[in-house]
Amino acid sequence: MGKWRRNIFKRISSILLLPLSKWYMSTERTATVEAITVTIKAGVFHPTLFFSTKFLLGWLKKQALQNLSVIELGAGSGLLSVYAAKKGAIVTASDISETACANVQENAWKHDVKIAVIRSDLFTDIPWQYFDVIIINPPYYPKMPSNESEYAWFCGEDFEYFQKLFFQMKRFMNAASKAIMVLSEDCNIAIIQSLAIQHGFYWQMIEQKRMLFEENYLFEIKPGNVHEQ
């Protein structure tokens, strides 16, 4: 597809995709990925509607996770948390949405895995500890969320989500920790990267994939000048 056609297609899709996605997610669904079937409650981000969750899952598949402490921020249905727990990780899943937290717990019970589920706005209510791996599939549209389900989409008009994330995250990381964040070319990566660097993080793209008309990226984020707490 030529660049100009791809751009037109993206503009049309951006107008239609969000309302259609919200409509689809207004009803409870199920999804199966890597032999893991999860329930997705109404209003919770659906892990297979977009490429981001599968992209992160592909990264997790290649990692040795046994006995590593892993947290999934904004866990949604908990698919990634369940997968990591099945690989032997010590998993915490958090979400600002009470519905999403109940959803993660239900899917953990369904797959007989232990996941510490905590309702939290990013790290605000997470008990202090170091995490080896932090998994982040963030909201990135610059608009203030107006209800619980919109926290999965909107990061605030001034990227408040990322400002708070990078302000809080270093305290939960030691020198060996890393965060893996998925972003698409549809968001303002330059601003997000700038905020990370301002808060003293090292930022590196580790993988790039095109899905249909859109480039998707995995970024590894590591803390600089980590001090023991």
C-alpha positions in Angstrom: 0.0 0.0 0.0 1.4 3.4 -1.0 2.2 5.9 1.8 -0.6 8.3 0.9 -3.2 5.5 0.7 -2.0 4.2 4.1 -2.4 7.7 5.6 -5.9 8.0 4.2 -6.8 4.6 5.5 -5.4 5.5 8.9 -7.5 8.7 9.0 -10.7 6.8 8.2 -9.8 4.1 10.7 -9.1 6.5 13.5 -12.5 8.0 13.1 -14.3 4.7 13.1 -12.1 2.4 15.3 -12.6 3.9 18.7 -16.4 4.0 18.6 -16.7 0.6 17.0 -14.3 -0.8 19.6 -16.3 0.7 22.5 -19.5 -0.8 21.0 -17.8 -4.3 20.7 -16.5 -4.1 24.2 -19.9 -3.1 25.6 -20.8 -6.8 25.8 -19.0 -9.6 27.7 -16.8 -11.6 25.4 -14.3 -14.4 25.4 -11.0 -14.7 23.6 -8.4 -17.4 23.1 -4.7 -16.7 22.6 -1.9 -19.2 23.0 -4.4 -21.8 24.3 -5.5 -19.4 27.1 -9.2 -18.5 27.0 -10.1 -15.5 29.0 -13.4 -13.8 29.7 -13.5 -10.1 28.9 -16.2 -8.3 30.9 -18.2 -5.4 29.4 -16.2 -2.3 29.3 -12.8 -4.0 29.7 -10.1 -3.6 27.0 -10.3 -6.5 24.6 -6.9 -8.2 24.2 -7.4 -9.3 20.6 -9.0 -6.3 19.0 -5.6 -4.6 18.6 -2.1 -5.9 18.0 -0.6 -4.4 21.2 -1.4 -7.3 23.6 -0.3 -10.0 21.1 2.9 -8.0 20.5 3.7 -8.0 24.3 2.7 -11.7 24.5 5.2 -12.5 21.8 7.9 -10.8 23.8 6.9 -12.7 27.0 7.0 -16.0 25.1 10.8 -15.5 24.5 11.6 -14.7 28.1 12.6 -17.0 31.0 10.2 -15.8 33.7 10.5 -18.5 36.3 10.5 -16.9 39.8 10.8 -13.4 38.3 8.6 -10.7 39.8 6.3 -9.3 37.1 3.7 -6.5 37.2 1.2 -5.8 34.5 0.0 -2.2 34.8 -3.5 -1.7 33.3 -4.0 -5.4 33.1 -7.5 -5.3 31.6 -8.7 -8.9 31.3 -5.4 -10.2 32.7 -4.4 -12.3 29.7 -0.7 -11.3 29.9 -0.7 -11.8 33.7 -2.2 -15.3 33.3 0.4 -16.2 30.7 3.3 -14.9 32.8 2.0 -16.8 35.9 1.8 -20.0 33.8 5.4 -19.5 32.9 6.3 -19.5 36.6 6.5 -15.7 37.3 5.4 -14.1 40.5 2.7 -11.9 39.1 1.0 -8.7 40.3 -1.8 -7.3 38.1 -3.1 -3.8 38.6 -5.8 -1.6 37.0 -7.6 1.6 37.9 -10.9 -0.1 37.0 -12.7 -2.1 39.6 -14.3 -4.1 36.8 -11.0 -5.0 35.2 -9.6 -6.1 38.6 -12.5 -8.4 39.1 -12.0 -9.7 35.5 -8.3 -10.5 36.2 -9.2 -12.4 39.3 -11.9 -14.4 37.5 -9.4 -15.4 34.8 -6.8 -16.3 37.3 -9.2 -18.6 39.1 -10.2 -20.1 35.8 -6.6 -21.0 34.9 -5.7 -22.0 38.5 -2.8 -19.5 38.7 -1.9 -17.2 41.6 -2.0 -13.5 40.7 -1.9 -10.6 43.2 -4.7 -8.3 41.9 -4.6 -4.7 43.1 -6.8 -1.9 42.2 -4.5 1.1 41.7 -3.9 4.2 39.7 -0.5 3.1 38.4 1.8 2.5 41.4 -0.2 4.6 43.9 -1.6 1.7 45.9 1.0 -0.9 45.0 3.0 -2.1 48.1 6.6 -1.1 47.7 8.8 -3.8 46.2 11.2 -4.2 43.3 9.8 -5.7 40.1 12.1 -7.5 37.6 9.7 -6.8 34.7 7.0 -4.2 34.3 4.6 -4.7 31.4 2.8 -1.6 30.1 0.2 -1.4 27.4 -0.7 2.3 28.0 -3.5 4.6 27.0 -2.1 7.2 24.7 -4.8 9.4 23.2 -4.4 12.9 24.6 -7.8 13.5 26.2 -9.1 13.3 29.8 -11.0 10.1 30.5 -14.6 10.8 31.6 -15.5 7.4 32.9 -13.9 4.1 34.1 -13.6 2.4 30.7 -12.0 5.4 29.1 -8.9 5.1 31.2 -7.9 2.3 28.8 -7.8 4.8 26.0 -7.0 8.3 27.2 -3.8 9.5 28.9 -4.9 13.1 29.7 -4.6 16.2 27.7 -1.1 16.8 28.8 0.0 13.2 28.9 -0.7 13.1 32.7 -0.7 9.3 32.7 2.9 9.2 31.5 4.1 12.0 33.8 2.7 10.0 36.8 4.1 6.7 35.5 7.6 7.9 35.1 7.5 9.8 38.3 6.5 6.7 40.3 8.1 3.8 38.5 11.8 4.2 39.4 11.1 3.6 43.0 9.9 0.1 42.1 13.0 -0.7 40.0 16.5 -1.8 40.8 19.5 -1.9 38.5 18.3 -5.2 36.9 14.7 -4.1 36.4 13.2 -3.2 33.1 9.8 -2.0 31.8 8.5 -3.1 28.4 6.1 -0.7 26.8 4.1 -1.2 23.6 3.2 1.9 21.5 2.1 2.5 17.9 2.9 5.2 15.4 -0.6 6.5 16.0 0.6 8.1 19.3 3.1 10.9 20.1 6.1 8.7 20.8 8.4 11.7 20.9 6.6 13.3 23.9 6.4 10.0 25.8 10.1 9.4 25.2 10.9 12.9 26.3 9.0 12.4 29.5 10.8 9.2 30.3 14.2 10.7 29.7 13.3 13.8 31.8 12.7 11.3 34.7 16.1 9.7 34.3 15.2 6.6 32.3 17.1 5.0 29.4 14.8 4.3 26.4 15.5 1.8 23.6 13.3 0.4 20.9 13.8 -3.4 20.9 11.3 -4.6 18.3 9.2 -3.1 15.5 6.3 -4.8 13.6 3.8 -3.6 11.0 0.2 -4.8 11.5 -1.9 -3.9 8.5 -1.4 -0.2 8.0 0.3 0.7 11.3 3.8 0.3 12.8 4.0 -1.0 16.3 7.0 -0.8 18.6 8.2 -2.4 21.8 10.4 -0.2 24.0 12.6 -1.3 26.8 12.9 1.3 29.6 15.5 1.0 32.3 16.2 3.3 35.2 19.4 5.4 35.4 21.1 6.3 38.7 19.0 3.8 40.7 19.5 4.1 44.5 18.5 1.4 46.9 15.5 2.4 49.0 
